[in-house]
Amino acid sequence: MFESLRRWLIGPPLPTERLKHERLGRTQALAVLSSDALSSVAYATEEILLVLAAAGTGAFHLSWPIAISISALLIIVASSYYQTVHAYPQGGGAYLVTKDNLGTVPSLVAGAALLIDYVLTVAVSTSAGIAAITSAFPALYPWRVLLAILVVGFITTVNLRGVKESGRIFAVPTYFFIATMFLLIGMGLAKWFFFGSPSAGMMTTWGEQAKNVGIFLILRAFASGCTALTGVEAISDGVPIFKPPEADNAGKTLLTMVAILVSMFLGITWLANHYHVVPGGERTVLAQLALQIFGNNALFFLVQVGTALILFLAANTSFSDFPRLSMWMAIDRFMPRQMANLGDRLVYSNGIITLGTLASLLIIAFGASTHALIPLYAVGVFISFTLSQSSMVLRWYRRRHKVRGWYYRAFFNGLGAIATGVVLIIIAAMKFIHGAWIVLLLIPLFVKLFLDIHAHYISLASQLSMKKELPPPVRRHTVVLPVSGLHRGVVKALHYAKELKGDLHVVMVDIDQENTKKQLERWRKWFPDLKIEVIPSPYRSVVDPLVEYIDGFVEEDGDFVTIVMPEFVPAKWWHHLLHNETAWALKVRLLFTKPDWRKRYRIITDVPFYLKK
């Protein structure tokens, strides 16, 4: 039943040769890889205004120059990543670029920062999408956490169906959002220039004078607004999913995305200033703008629907890049190797499921609150920006004798590195006490975890190497069959144990003399020629005497012992709690106790007996 449900949800498996047909054109790729960046216009302006509100509504006019500064930074970063796309057409983004130029540890910092940011992207964008819905339907506000988790589950399922299918499904909502935003901006500008200011009844009053507008408040507002840059790196991470020529198509998509993003971000911020929107309350800034410009009609609800859809789709960008980055790090043995496995639908299913799970846990922990999650956001992405662009400068310098005009390329990447580095310091300082410290603490912990995983895989490879002395051949083979009662499952295991052609020992641990005597009589009745060895256990322990007995057969290298374990396999999952406790305890003891040389020659074989309902 589970397999049938799985196939219904994600579809039948795809053959490997279909991989080259699962590429995306620029139109679909813009929907899949740009939704994170484009969706930031739904909350970036609001985050700026929320910070400036501390100085009174009279300080809101500063949001316009702050938005212009952020847009300039966005253009600089995009220009730098345009070069990265062409220099690294295999994708991998900041992780591969940094590893290639700055080394292992900096690349792990970039990888950890991006992985954390991808999880935050899913949590933030989904929570913001739910906020857009609850702005239109306030009665749903108490259910925001459950709704957010359901949305994450839906996006996870769609991505498990494959890249091409997710591109088809998500293309329409992305372009619908772009259309509604430009309609909102266009009608807002027309209403302002041709019909004058909004009516007094519709416009919120900015009554307070600006007070305490210090440099730190402006920097905090700038840091909050820099969430508009999240997702810009997604295209450079996902170059391989483009149709050929991959780098050219990725570069053009990047430029298109930046042009749309800057236009919408500046347009929304300008309207928020001139329509005197005040953040806070049940409705978002975008919802308040739509209400003033369109009124409480169908267009207002279309804007809310479009905003909610793009915010949900912003999570989809992470579902494209998190698994791919995990794959690269798994290939380099810094993450579990399962992350590099292609699933049935030619996507990295383990990475997709991991991301969906982590994001859901984060949504629960923060109550699906965008404002609670935002302080953690953008720190990681600016770390990766800075490391990536610094790496590109070093790359051009090293290739200065091979690449014509290398100094122009280095200039743009250097400008990007300096700009993002300065912004990183600002964001870290301004958001530190508001939650950024959590990300700054997690990154070194993740780097330590990656290095530990790598050390384990290196040690494993060394221990399994054929260059070392090979294990000795079997000198003596002993088969031990632990039994208690006599039943069909044990008989099946006995027949199998005899076929192993080793020195067979059927043993019973005596923890109750009366019961042991009865069981021995049953064995003599059914198998009169079989010798049963009884192990005394004065302290009523089963596992300890058995392990001591088993180890007695291993006296030197090449003495192999096979322990044959009869085991029930119940029909229902909860029936497992009713059986096999001794078998499990013995296996855990044999497999996971402190290793000694004897342990190398223990072999455990399960003989299952399947139960009916």
C-alpha positions in Angstrom: 0.0 0.0 0.0 2.9 2.4 0.9 4.5 1.7 -2.5 1.3 2.3 -4.4 0.8 5.7 -2.5 4.4 6.6 -3.3 4.0 5.9 -7.0 0.8 7.9 -7.1 2.5 10.9 -5.4 5.8 11.0 -7.3 5.1 8.9 -10.4 6.9 5.9 -11.9 10.7 5.7 -11.9 12.6 7.3 -14.8 15.5 5.6 -16.6 18.9 7.2 -16.4 19.0 8.0 -20.1 16.1 10.4 -19.5 18.4 12.6 -17.4 19.5 14.8 -20.4 15.8 15.4 -21.2 15.1 16.7 -17.7 16.8 20.0 -18.5 15.0 23.4 -18.3 14.8 26.2 -20.8 15.2 29.8 -19.7 11.4 30.3 -19.2 11.0 27.4 -16.9 14.4 27.9 -15.1 13.4 31.5 -14.2 10.4 30.1 -12.4 12.4 27.3 -10.6 15.6 29.2 -9.7 14.4 32.8 -9.4 11.3 32.5 -7.2 13.4 33.0 -4.0 14.9 36.2 -5.2 11.7 37.5 -6.8 9.6 36.7 -3.7 11.7 38.9 -1.5 9.8 42.0 -2.8 6.9 40.7 -0.7 8.7 41.4 2.6 12.0 43.3 2.0 10.4 46.7 2.0 8.3 45.8 5.0 11.4 44.7 6.9 13.0 48.1 6.2 9.9 50.0 7.4 9.6 47.9 10.5 13.1 48.9 11.6 12.6 52.6 10.7 9.3 52.6 12.7 11.4 52.7 15.9 12.2 56.3 15.0 8.6 57.2 14.1 6.8 57.2 10.8 8.6 60.4 9.9 11.7 58.3 9.2 9.9 56.2 6.6 11.2 58.4 3.8 14.6 56.9 4.4 13.4 53.6 3.0 13.8 55.0 -0.6 17.5 55.8 -0.5 18.0 52.5 1.4 16.2 50.6 -1.3 18.3 52.3 -4.0 21.5 51.3 -2.1 20.3 47.7 -1.9 19.4 47.7 -5.6 22.9 48.9 -6.5 24.4 46.2 -4.4 22.2 43.7 -6.1 23.4 44.8 -9.6 27.0 44.5 -8.4 26.5 41.0 -7.0 24.6 39.8 -10.1 27.4 41.1 -12.4 29.9 39.1 -10.3 27.8 36.0 -10.5 27.4 36.4 -14.2 31.1 35.8 -14.5 31.0 32.9 -12.0 28.3 31.2 -14.2 30.6 31.2 -17.2 33.7 30.3 -15.3 32.0 27.3 -13.5 29.4 25.8 -15.9 29.4 22.6 -13.9 27.5 24.5 -11.2 28.2 24.1 -7.5 28.1 27.8 -6.7 30.1 29.2 -3.8 31.2 25.8 -2.5 33.0 24.6 -5.6 34.3 28.1 -6.4 35.8 28.5 -2.9 37.2 25.0 -2.8 38.9 25.5 -6.1 40.6 28.7 -5.1 40.7 29.2 -1.3 40.8 25.6 -0.1 38.8 23.1 2.0 37.9 24.9 5.2 36.7 28.1 3.5 34.6 26.0 1.1 33.0 24.2 4.0 32.2 27.6 5.6 30.5 28.6 2.3 28.7 25.2 2.1 27.5 25.3 5.7 26.3 29.0 5.3 24.4 28.1 2.1 22.8 24.9 3.5 21.6 26.8 6.6 20.3 29.6 4.4 18.4 27.2 2.1 16.6 25.8 5.2 15.8 29.3 6.3 14.6 30.2 2.9 12.0 27.5 2.9 10.8 28.4 6.5 10.8 32.2 5.8 9.1 32.1 2.4 6.5 29.6 3.5 5.7 31.6 6.6 5.5 34.8 4.6 3.2 33.1 2.1 0.9 32.0 4.9 1.0 35.6 6.2 -0.2 36.8 2.8 -3.1 34.4 3.0 -4.0 35.3 6.6 -3.9 39.0 5.5 -6.8 38.2 3.1 -8.5 35.7 5.4 -7.7 36.7 9.1 -9.7 33.7 10.4 -7.0 31.4 9.3 -4.3 33.1 11.4 -4.5 30.5 14.3 -3.8 27.7 11.8 -0.7 29.3 10.3 1.8 26.7 11.5 -0.2 23.7 10.2 -0.9 25.5 6.9 2.9 26.2 6.5 3.8 22.6 7.1 1.2 21.4 4.6 2.7 23.8 2.0 6.2 22.5 2.7 4.9 18.9 2.3 3.3 19.8 -1.0 6.4 21.4 -2.4 8.5 18.5 -1.2 6.2 16.1 -3.0 6.3 18.1 -6.3 10.1 18.3 -6.3 10.3 14.5 -5.7 8.4 14.1 -9.0 11.4 15.6 -10.9 13.0 18.9 -12.1 11.1 19.2 -15.3 7.7 18.5 -13.8 8.3 21.0 -10.9 9.3 23.5 -13.6 6.0 23.0 -15.4 3.9 23.2 -12.3 5.6 26.3 -10.8 6.1 28.4 -14.0 2.5 29.7 -14.1 2.4 31.0 -10.5 5.8 32.8 -10.9 4.7 34.7 -14.0 1.3 35.3 -12.5 3.0 37.0 -9.5 5.3 39.1 -11.8 2.2 40.2 -13.7 0.2 41.2 -10.6 3.2 43.1 -9.2 3.7 45.1 -12.3 0.0 45.7 -12.5 0.0 47.0 -8.9 3.0 49.2 -9.5 1.7 50.5 -12.8 -1.8 51.3 -11.5 -0.2 52.8 -8.3 2.0 55.1 -10.3 -0.8 56.1 -12.6 -3.2 56.7 -9.7 -0.6 58.9 -8.0 0.5 60.9 -11.1 -2.8 61.3 -12.8 -5.3 61.3 -10.0 -3.3 62.8 -7.2 -2.8 61.5 -3.7 -5.0 58.7 -2.3 -8.1 59.7 -0.5 -7.7 60.6 3.1 -10.0 57.8 4.1 -7.8 55.2 2.4 -4.3 56.6 3.3 -2.6 55.9 6.5 -1.4 59.1 8.3 2.3 59.6 9.0 1.7 61.8 12.0 4.9 61.2 14.0 8.0 63.3 13.4 11.3 61.4 12.9 13.3 61.0 16.1 16.5 59.2 17.0 17.3 58.4 13.3 20.9 57.4 14.0 23.4 55.7 11.7 22.9 52.4 13.6 19.1 52.4 12.9 19.7 53.1 9.2 22.3 50.3 9.1 19.8 48.0 10.8 17.1 48.9 8.2 19.7 48.3 5.4 20.6 44.9 6.9 17.0 43.9 7.1 16.3 45.0 3.5 19.3 43.0 2.2 17.0 40.0 2.4 16.1 41.1 -1.2 19.5 39.6 -2.3 18.7 36.1 -1.0 18.4 33.6 -3.9 20.6 35.5 -6.3 23.2 32.7 -6.1 20.7 30.0 -7.0 21.3 30.2 -10.8 25.0 29.8 -10.4 24.4 26.7 -8.2 22.0 25.2 -10.8 23.8 25.8 -14.1 23.7 22.0 -15.0 19.9 21.9 -15.1 19.8 24.4 -18.0 19.5 23.2 -21.6 22.7 23.6 -23.7 24.5 26.0 -23.9 24.1 25.9 -20.1 26.3 28.8 -19.1 24.8 31.2 -21.7 21.3 30.3 -20.8 22.1 30.6 -17.1 23.7 34.0 -17.6 20.8 35.4 -19.6 18.3 34.1 -17.0 20.4 35.8 -14.2 20.3 39.2 -16.0 16.5 38.8 -16.6 15.9 38.0 -13.0 17.9 40.9 -11.7 16.1 43.4 -14.0 12.7 42.2 -12.8 13.7 42.1 -9.2 15.2 45.6 -9.1 12.1 47.0 -10.9 9.6 45.4 -8.5 11.6 46.2 -5.3 12.1 49.9 -6.2 8.5 50.2 -7.3 7.0 48.7 -4.1 9.3 50.8 -1.9 8.3 54.0 -3.8 4.6 53.2 -3.5 5.0 52.4 0.2 6.5 55.9 0.7 4.0 57.8 -1.4 1.0 55.9 -0.1 2.2 56.3 3.5 1.9 52.7 4.4 2.7 51.7 8.0 3.9 48.2 8.7 2.3 46.0 11.4 -1.1 44.7 12.2 -2.8 41.8 10.5 -2.1 43.0 6.9 1.3 43.1 5.2 2.7 46.2 3.5 1.9 44.7 0.1 -1.6 43.9 1.2 -2.2 47.5 2.4 -0.8 48.9 -0.9 -3.1 46.6 -2.9 -6.1 47.7 -0.8 -5.4 51.4 -1.3 -4.7 51.1 -5.0 -7.3 48.5 -6.1 -9.8 48.6 -3.2 -11.4 45.6 -1.5 -12.2 43.8 -4.7 -11.1 40.9 -6.9 -7.8 42.6 -7.9 -6.8 42.9 -4.2 -7.4 39.2 -3.7 -5.5 38.3 -6.9 -2.4 40.2 -5.5 -2.7 38.3 -2.3 -3.0 35.0 -4.1 -0.1 35.8 -6.4 2.1 36.9 -3.4 1.3 33.7 -1.5 2.1 31.5 -4.5 5.4 33.2 -5.2 6.4 33.0 -1.5 5.6 29.3 -1.5 7.6 28.9 -4.7 10.5 30.7 -3.2 11.0 27.6 -1.1 11.2 25.7 -4.4 14.5 27.4 -5.2 16.0 25.8 -2.1 14.6 22.5 -3.1 16.6 22.8 -6.3 19.9 23.9 -4.8 20.0 22.3 -1.3 20.1 18.7 -2.8 22.6 19.7 -5.5 25.0 21.3 -3.0 24.6 18.3 -0.7 25.4 16.1 -3.7 28.7 17.9 -4.4 29.7 17.8 -0.7 28.8 14.1 -0.5 30.9 13.4 -3.5 33.8 15.1 -1.7 32.9 12.9 1.4 31.9 15.8 3.6 28.2 14.7 3.8 26.6 11.3 4.0 27.1 9.5 0.7 23.3 8.9 0.4 23.0 12.6 -0.5 24.7 11.8 -3.8 22.2 9.2 -4.9 19.8 10.0 -7.7 16.3 8.9 -6.8 13.6 7.2 -8.9 12.7 10.5 -10.6 16.3 11.6 -11.4 16.4 14.0 -8.5 18.4 13.9 -5.3 15.5 12.6 -3.2 17.4 12.3 0.1 18.4 16.0 0.0 14.8 17.0 -0.8 13.3 15.0 2.0 16.0 16.3 4.5 15.3 19.9 3.5 11.6 19.5 3.9 12.0 17.9 7.3 14.4 20.6 8.7 12.3 23.5 7.4 9.1 22.0 9.0 10.9 21.7 12.3 12.1 25.3 12.0 8.5 26.5 11.2 7.2 24.7 14.3 10.0 26.1 16.5 9.4 29.7 15.4 5.6 29.5 15.1 5.6 30.3 11.3 6.6 33.9 12.2 8.4 35.7 9.4 9.6 38.5 11.7 11.0 35.9 14.1 12.9 34.1 11.3 14.1 37.1 9.4 17.0 38.0 11.8 18.5 34.6 11.1 18.2 35.2 7.4 20.7 36.5 4.9 23.8 36.1 7.2 24.7 32.8 5.6 24.1 34.0 2.0 26.4 37.0 2.4 29.1 34.8 3.8 28.9 32.7 0.7 28.7 35.8 -1.5 31.9 37.2 -0.1 33.8 33.9 -0.2 32.7 33.2 -3.8 33.6 36.6 -5.2 37.0 36.6 -3.3 37.7 33.2 -4.8 36.9 34.5 -8.3 39.4 37.4 -7.9 42.1 34.9 -7.0 41.1 32.7 -9.9 41.5 35.6 -12.4 44.8 36.6 -10.9 46.2 33.0 -11.2 45.0 32.9 -14.9 46.2 36.4 -15.8 48.6 35.0 -18.4 45.8 32.9 -20.0 42.7 35.1 -19.9 42.6 38.3 -21.9 41.1 41.2 -20.0 41.5 39.4 -16.7 41.8 42.6 -14.7 38.3 43.7 -15.8 36.9 40.4 -14.6 38.9 40.7 -11.4 37.6 44.2 -10.9 33.9 43.2 -11.0 34.4 40.2 -8.7 36.6 42.3 -6.4 33.9 45.0 -6.2 31.4 42.3 -5.4 33.6 40.8 -2.7 34.2 44.2 -1.0 30.5 45.2 -1.2 29.2 41.9 0.1 32.0 41.8 2.7 31.0 45.2 4.1 27.3 44.3 4.1 28.1 41.0 5.8 29.8 42.9 8.7 26.8 45.3 8.9 24.3 42.4 8.9 26.2 40.4 11.5 26.6 43.4 13.8 23.1 44.8 13.4 21.3 41.4 13.6 23.6 39.7 16.1 21.6 40.1 19.3 18.3 39.6 17.3 19.2 36.0 16.3 22.1 36.2 13.8 24.4 34.8 16.6 22.6 31.4 16.1 23.7 31.2 12.5 27.2 32.4 13.3 27.4 29.6 15.9 25.9 26.9 13.7 28.4 27.5 10.8 31.5 26.4 12.7 29.6 23.5 14.3 28.6 22.4 10.8 32.1 22.7 9.5 33.3 20.5 12.4 30.6 18.0 11.5 31.7 17.9 7.9 35.3 17.4 8.8 34.4 14.6 11.1 32.3 12.9 8.4 35.3 13.3 6.0 37.7 11.8 8.5 35.4 8.8 9.0 35.2 8.2 5.2 39.0 8.5 4.9 39.5 6.1 7.8 37.0 3.7 6.2 38.7 3.8 2.8 42.1 3.1 4.6 40.7 0.2 6.5 39.0 -1.3 3.4 42.0 -0.8 1.1 43.3 -3.8 -0.8 46.8 -2.5 -0.4 46.8 -3.6 3.3 47.2 -7.2 4.5 44.2 -9.2 3.4 42.0 -11.1 6.0 43.1 -14.7 6.5 41.2 -17.5 4.9 38.8 -19.6 7.1 40.9 -21.9 9.3 38.0 -23.2 11.4 34.3 -22.5 11.0 31.9 -22.9 14.0 28.2 -22.5 13.7 26.3 -21.5 16.9 22.5 -21.7 17.0 21.0 -20.2 20.2 17.6 -21.6 21.0 15.1 -21.5 23.8 11.8 -23.2 22.9 11.1 -25.5 19.9 8.9 -24.2 17.1 8.8 -24.0 13.3 10.9 -20.8 13.2 13.7 -22.5 15.1 13.5 -25.7 13.0 13.9 -23.5 9.8 17.0 -22.0 11.4 18.3 -25.4 12.3 18.0 -26.7 8.8 19.8 -23.7 7.5 22.6 -23.9 10.1 23.3 -27.6 9.1 23.7 -26.5 5.5 26.6 -24.1 6.4 28.8 -27.2 6.8 30.5 -25.8 9.9 31.0 -27.4 13.4 27.4 -27.0 14.6 26.6 -26.1 18.2 23.0 -25.8 19.3 23.0 -24.0 22.7 20.4 -23.1 25.3 21.0 -20.7 28.2 19.6 -22.1 31.5 17.9 -19.3 33.3 15.1 -21.5 34.7 16.0 -25.1 35.5 12.4 -26.5 35.3 11.7 -24.8 32.0 15.1 -25.9 30.6 14.3 -29.5 31.5 10.9 -29.4 29.8 12.4 -27.8 26.6 15.2 -30.4 26.5 12.6 -33.2 26.6 10.8 -31.7 23.7 14.0 -31.4 21.7 14.8 -35.1 22.4 11.3 -36.1 21.3 11.6 -34.3 17.9 15.3 -34.5 17.3 16.7 -37.4 19.3 20.1 -37.4 17.6 20.7 -33.7 18.1 23.0 -32.7 21.0 21.9 -29.5 22.9 24.5 -27.8 24.9 23.2 -26.0 28.0 25.0 -22.9 29.3 24.5 -22.2 33.0 23.4 -18.7 33.9 23.2 -18.2 37.7 22.4 -14.5 37.3 19.6 -15.2 34.8 21.4 -13.3 32.0 21.0 -14.6 28.4 23.3 -12.3 26.4 26.5 -12.4 28.6 26.9 -16.2 28.8 26.2 -16.5 25.1 28.8 -13.9 24.1 31.4 -15.5 26.4 30.6 -18.9 24.9 30.8 -17.6 21.3 34.2 -15.9 21.9 35.6 -19.2 23.2 35.7 -20.6 19.7 37.9 -17.8 18.4 41.4 -18.7 19.5 43.5 -17.3 16.6 43.1 -15.5 13.2 40.9 -17.4 10.8 38.6 -18.9 13.5 35.2 -17.8 12.1 32.0 -18.1 14.1 28.6 -17.8 12.5 25.7 -17.1 14.9 22.4 -18.1 13.3 19.6 -16.1 14.8 16.0 -17.4 14.3 13.7 -14.3 14.2 10.0 -13.5 13.9 8.9 -11.0 11.2 5.5 -9.8 12.4 2.8 -8.7 9.9 2.1 -5.4 11.8 4.7 -2.9 12.9 3.6 -2.8 16.5 4.0 -6.5 16.8 7.8 -6.0 16.7 7.4 -4.7 20.3 6.2 -8.2 21.3 9.0 -10.4 19.9 12.7 -10.8 19.4 13.9 -8.8 22.4 16.6 -11.4 23.1 17.7 -11.6 19.5 18.0 -7.8 19.3 19.9 -7.6 22.5 22.4 -10.2 21.4 22.9 -8.6 18.0 23.5 -5.2 19.6 26.0 -6.7 22.0 27.9 -8.6 19.2 27.9 -5.7 16.8 28.4 -2.6 18.9 30.4 -3.6 22.0 34.0 -2.4 22.4 35.9 -4.1 19.6 38.6 -6.6 20.2 40.4 -8.9 17.8 37.8 -11.7 18.3 35.0 -9.5 17.1 36.5 -9.4 13.6 35.5 -13.1 13.1 31.9 -13.0 14.4 29.3 -13.3 11.6 25.6 -12.9 12.4 23.0 -14.5 10.1 19.2 -13.8 10.5 16.8 -16.6 9.5 13.4 -14.9 9.3 10.1 -16.6 10.0 7.2 -14.5 8.6 4.1 -14.3 10.7 0.6 -13.9 9.3 -1.9 -11.4 10.8 
